[in-house]
Amino acid sequence: MKLQYSSRKAFTIVEIMVCGFIVALIALIGPTFDHAMRVQILNVENRFDAMSLANAQIEELRSIAKTVGFTAAAELQGSGAIGVASGSYDATIPDIRPGFDLSYTVTDRNWDGSLSVEYKEITVTVTYGAGSHVDLVSYIANISH
């Protein structure tokens, strides 16, 4: 017996069902993947902004140390300039980036355990979001010219 093939070019019901299943799977997974990617992108942007704020604070402290001296006094109230003194200060910066809180600690350090201050360790912490934070540590040495 000779098999006869139809010259008609159409899809079978099985092919249509497989295609429908693939389209439905993509439709279900697509939005979930898109949402996860948007959350990751937002997290990366927030982390980048937090690192930028922390770096700007460290550069400001270095500038103050260079301008007014290594052993500058404590915080200058009202002027916005902060001296490079030991202690911890909290600064909220709502005008620059709402939802980001910046704090830093300046600690006197020395090389050999003596009482003289030879360098300062600056730790800047920027908190954002639901408990996320970035810590940036830098050092300012007491270099006399």
Rosetta blueprint (number, residue, H / E / L):
1 M L
2 K L
3 L L
4 Q L
5 Y L
6 S L
7 S L
8 R L
9 K L
10 A L
11 F L
12 T L
13 I H
14 V H
15 E H
16 I H
17 M H
18 V H
19 C H
20 G H
21 F H
22 I H
23 V H
24 A H
25 L H
26 I H
27 A H
28 L H
29 I H
30 G H
31 P H
32 T H
33 F H
34 D H
35 H H
36 A H
37 M H
38 R H
39 V H
40 Q H
41 I H
42 L H
43 N H
44 V H
45 E H
46 N H
47 R H
48 F H
49 D H
50 A H
51 M H
52 S H
53 L H
54 A H
55 N H
56 A H
57 Q H
58 I H
59 E H
60 E H
61 L H
62 R H
63 S H
64 I H
65 A H
66 K H
67 T H
68 V H
69 G L
70 F L
71 T L
72 A L
73 A L
74 A L
75 E L
76 L L
77 Q L
78 G L
79 S L
80 G L
81 A L
82 I L
83 G L
84 V L
85 A L
86 S L
87 G E
88 S E
89 Y E
90 D E
91 A E
92 T E
93 I L
94 P L
95 D L
96 I L
97 R L
98 P L
99 G L
100 F E
101 D E
102 L E
103 S E
104 Y E
105 T E
106 V E
107 T E
108 D E
109 R E
110 N L
111 W L
112 D L
113 G L
114 S L
115 L L
116 S L
117 V L
118 E L
119 Y E
120 K E
121 E E
122 I E
123 T E
124 V E
125 T E
126 V E
127 T E
128 Y E
129 G L
130 A L
131 G L
132 S E
133 H E
134 V E
135 D E
136 L E
137 V E
138 S E
139 Y E
140 I E
141 A E
142 N L
143 I L
144 S L
145 H L
